[in-house]
Amino acid sequence: MKVAVSGKGGVGKTLVAGALAYLFTEKGFKVLAIDADSSPNLALTLGIPLEQAQKIVPISENQQLIESKTSTKHPGVYHLSFTVDDVVRDFAVKSPFNVNLLVMGTIRSAGAGCTCAANALVRSLLRHLIVERDEAVVMDMEAGVEHMGRGTAKHVDTMLTVTDSSMKSLETAKKIKVLTKEIGIQKIFLVGNKITGAEEAEVIKKFASKNHLALLNLIPYDEQILRADRLGETPLKYAQGSEGLEAIKQVCEKLLQ
């Protein structure tokens, strides 16, 4: 099971990604969570203390690692072939919920300066993690749609797009569907989040039907989850009794089916 979780910023995709990673471990899977967001927060969702999370250097910004894998003796020339199977061993962080977390960072665009070596490492590592390793993988994507053109999620089995009932979020979900198809991913699902009532639920259901998207579930607005965020706690500690996390559990069950 290799799942990428996408969506507009603020819709709750990091919560969904973190909860799915935790739920897969509960099902007996060995799980690797990948934070590929430019503003990584998956560590906190997975229960890694703030002080420890702040010390994690994203792979795309780890100059020592990048140079050790790609550098040659010639300026401007770097290796395209190198091993990456040791990166998880050396740089993954174990969360209290038994999920291995790798903070990837983002593949920079051409306008962001010369980042060829970093991009080569990130692309090679992502392919290795998704294609060659046998554990379950959950990847928290960068918000929006710009990352789709970089092929970050190219090799996953499933694209899970999270949306709320706002038109901006729904339009982002529509664009993600088109771009996901273009890079060859066939399993594309929608999840509605922060649902406060029947009107919002109906908006998302109609959108899913109109755009031929399989709607896996609607996650209700959950004050318990928001309170955990305000306190700087992981919402996963409230897995028992949380309506929102129970709805994500149903998403997990449907994905495994």
C-alpha positions in Angstrom: 0.0 0.0 0.0 1.6 3.3 -1.2 -0.6 6.3 -0.6 -0.1 10.0 -1.3 -2.3 12.5 0.5 -2.9 15.8 -1.3 -5.1 18.8 -1.1 -5.3 22.6 -0.7 -3.5 24.0 2.3 -5.5 24.0 5.5 -7.9 21.1 4.6 -6.4 18.7 7.0 -4.3 16.5 4.8 -1.5 16.1 7.4 -4.0 14.9 9.9 -5.3 12.3 7.5 -1.8 11.2 6.4 -0.6 10.8 10.0 -3.7 9.0 11.1 -3.5 6.6 8.2 0.1 5.8 8.9 -0.8 5.1 12.5 -3.8 3.0 11.5 -1.7 0.9 9.1 0.7 0.0 12.0 -2.4 -1.0 14.0 -3.2 -3.4 11.1 0.2 -5.0 11.4 2.0 -3.2 8.6 5.6 -1.8 8.9 5.0 1.8 7.9 7.1 4.6 6.5 5.6 8.1 6.6 7.2 10.6 4.2 6.7 14.4 4.8 7.1 15.9 1.4 5.6 19.3 2.3 7.6 22.5 2.1 6.3 23.3 5.7 6.7 19.9 7.3 4.4 19.2 10.3 3.8 15.5 10.1 6.3 14.8 12.9 4.0 16.6 15.4 0.9 14.7 14.2 2.8 11.5 14.7 3.6 12.4 18.3 7.3 13.4 17.9 8.0 16.1 20.5 8.4 19.7 19.1 12.0 20.0 20.3 13.0 16.8 18.4 10.9 17.7 15.3 12.6 21.1 15.0 16.0 19.4 14.8 15.1 17.3 11.8 16.8 18.4 8.7 14.8 17.6 5.5 16.7 15.4 3.1 16.5 18.0 0.4 18.4 20.5 2.6 20.9 18.0 4.1 24.0 19.3 2.2 26.4 16.8 3.8 24.2 13.8 2.7 23.6 15.3 -0.8 27.3 15.8 -1.3 28.2 12.3 -0.1 25.8 10.8 -2.6 26.2 13.0 -5.7 29.5 14.9 -5.6 32.3 14.4 -8.0 35.7 16.2 -8.2 34.4 18.4 -11.0 32.4 21.6 -10.2 28.9 21.5 -11.7 29.1 17.7 -12.3 27.4 15.2 -10.0 26.6 11.5 -10.0 23.3 10.3 -11.3 23.8 6.8 -10.0 24.1 6.2 -6.2 22.7 4.0 -3.5 19.9 5.3 -1.2 18.9 2.2 0.8 20.9 3.5 3.8 19.0 6.8 4.0 16.0 5.4 5.9 18.3 3.6 8.3 20.3 6.7 9.0 17.8 9.5 8.9 14.3 8.1 9.6 12.9 9.1 13.0 10.8 6.6 15.0 7.5 8.0 16.3 5.8 7.0 19.5 3.2 5.3 17.4 5.8 2.9 15.8 5.8 4.8 12.5 9.1 5.6 10.8 9.2 9.2 9.6 11.4 10.6 6.8 11.2 14.3 6.3 11.9 14.7 2.6 11.3 18.4 1.9 10.4 19.5 -1.6 11.8 19.2 -5.1 12.6 22.7 -6.0 11.6 24.3 -9.3 14.1 25.4 -11.9 13.8 29.0 -10.8 14.9 28.3 -7.2 18.6 28.2 -8.0 20.9 25.3 -8.8 19.5 22.4 -6.9 20.2 19.7 -9.4 22.1 17.4 -7.0 19.4 17.8 -4.3 16.7 17.1 -6.8 18.5 14.0 -8.1 18.8 12.6 -4.6 15.2 13.3 -3.6 13.9 11.8 -6.9 16.0 8.7 -6.5 15.1 8.2 -2.9 11.4 8.6 -3.5 11.5 6.0 -6.2 13.4 3.6 -4.0 11.0 4.2 -1.0 7.8 3.7 -3.1 8.8 1.1 -5.6 11.5 -1.0 -4.1 10.7 -1.2 -0.4 8.0 -3.5 0.9 6.5 -1.6 3.8 3.4 0.5 3.6 4.1 4.1 2.6 2.1 7.2 3.4 3.3 10.5 1.8 2.0 13.9 3.0 2.3 16.0 -0.2 3.0 19.7 -0.5 -0.3 21.8 -0.5 -1.8 22.7 -3.8 -1.1 21.4 -7.3 2.3 22.8 -8.3 4.2 19.7 -7.0 2.3 17.4 -9.3 4.3 18.6 -12.3 7.5 17.5 -10.5 6.5 13.8 -10.4 6.8 13.6 -6.6 4.1 11.0 -6.3 4.6 9.3 -9.6 5.0 5.8 -8.3 2.3 5.6 -5.6 -0.6 3.2 -5.9 -3.3 5.6 -4.7 -3.8 9.4 -4.6 -6.1 10.5 -1.7 -7.3 14.1 -2.0 -8.6 15.8 1.0 -11.1 18.7 0.7 -13.4 20.8 2.8 -16.6 22.2 1.4 -15.1 25.5 0.1 -15.1 26.1 -3.7 -11.3 26.8 -3.6 -10.6 23.4 -2.0 -13.0 21.6 -4.4 -11.4 23.2 -7.4 -8.0 22.2 -6.2 -9.2 18.6 -5.8 -10.5 18.7 -9.4 -7.1 19.9 -10.7 -5.3 17.2 -8.7 -7.5 14.5 -10.2 -6.5 15.7 -13.8 -2.8 15.9 -13.0 -2.8 12.6 -11.2 -4.3 10.8 -14.2 -1.6 12.4 -16.4 1.2 10.9 -14.3 -0.4 7.5 -14.5 -2.0 6.9 -11.1 -5.3 5.2 -11.6 -6.7 5.0 -8.1 -7.9 8.4 -7.1 -10.2 9.0 -4.1 -11.7 12.0 -2.4 -12.2 12.5 1.4 -14.3 15.3 2.8 -13.0 16.9 6.0 -14.3 19.3 8.7 -17.9 18.6 7.9 -20.2 20.6 10.2 -23.6 19.5 8.8 -25.8 18.1 6.1 -25.3 21.1 3.7 -21.6 20.8 3.6 -21.8 17.0 3.2 -24.2 17.5 0.2 -21.9 20.0 -1.5 -19.0 17.5 -1.4 -21.2 14.6 -2.5 -22.5 16.5 -5.5 -18.9 17.6 -6.4 -17.6 14.0 -6.2 -20.5 12.7 -8.4 -20.1 15.5 -11.0 -16.4 14.9 -11.3 -16.5 11.1 -11.2 -14.5 10.9 -8.0 -14.9 8.0 -5.6 -15.8 9.6 -2.2 -14.4 7.3 0.5 -15.8 9.1 3.5 -16.8 12.4 5.2 -14.8 13.3 8.3 -16.9 15.4 10.8 -15.6 18.6 12.4 -14.0 17.4 15.6 -13.3 19.9 18.4 -11.2 17.3 20.1 -8.7 17.2 17.2 -8.6 21.0 17.1 -8.0 21.2 20.8 -5.0 18.8 20.4 -3.6 21.2 17.8 -4.0 24.2 20.0 -2.2 22.4 22.8 0.6 21.2 20.6 -0.4 17.6 21.1 -0.9 14.8 18.6 -4.6 14.1 18.0 -3.7 10.4 17.7 -3.6 10.1 21.5 -7.4 10.7 21.4 -8.0 7.9 18.9 -10.5 6.3 21.2 -13.7 8.4 21.2 -12.8 10.8 18.4 -15.4 11.0 15.7 -12.9 12.5 13.3 -10.4 9.7 13.8 -13.1 7.1 13.7 -14.0 8.4 10.2 -10.4 8.2 9.1 -10.3 4.6 10.4 -13.2 3.9 7.9 -11.1 5.5 5.1 -8.2 3.1 6.1 -10.5 0.1 5.9 -11.8 1.1 2.5 -8.3 1.6 1.2 -7.3 -1.9 2.3 -10.3 -3.4 0.7 
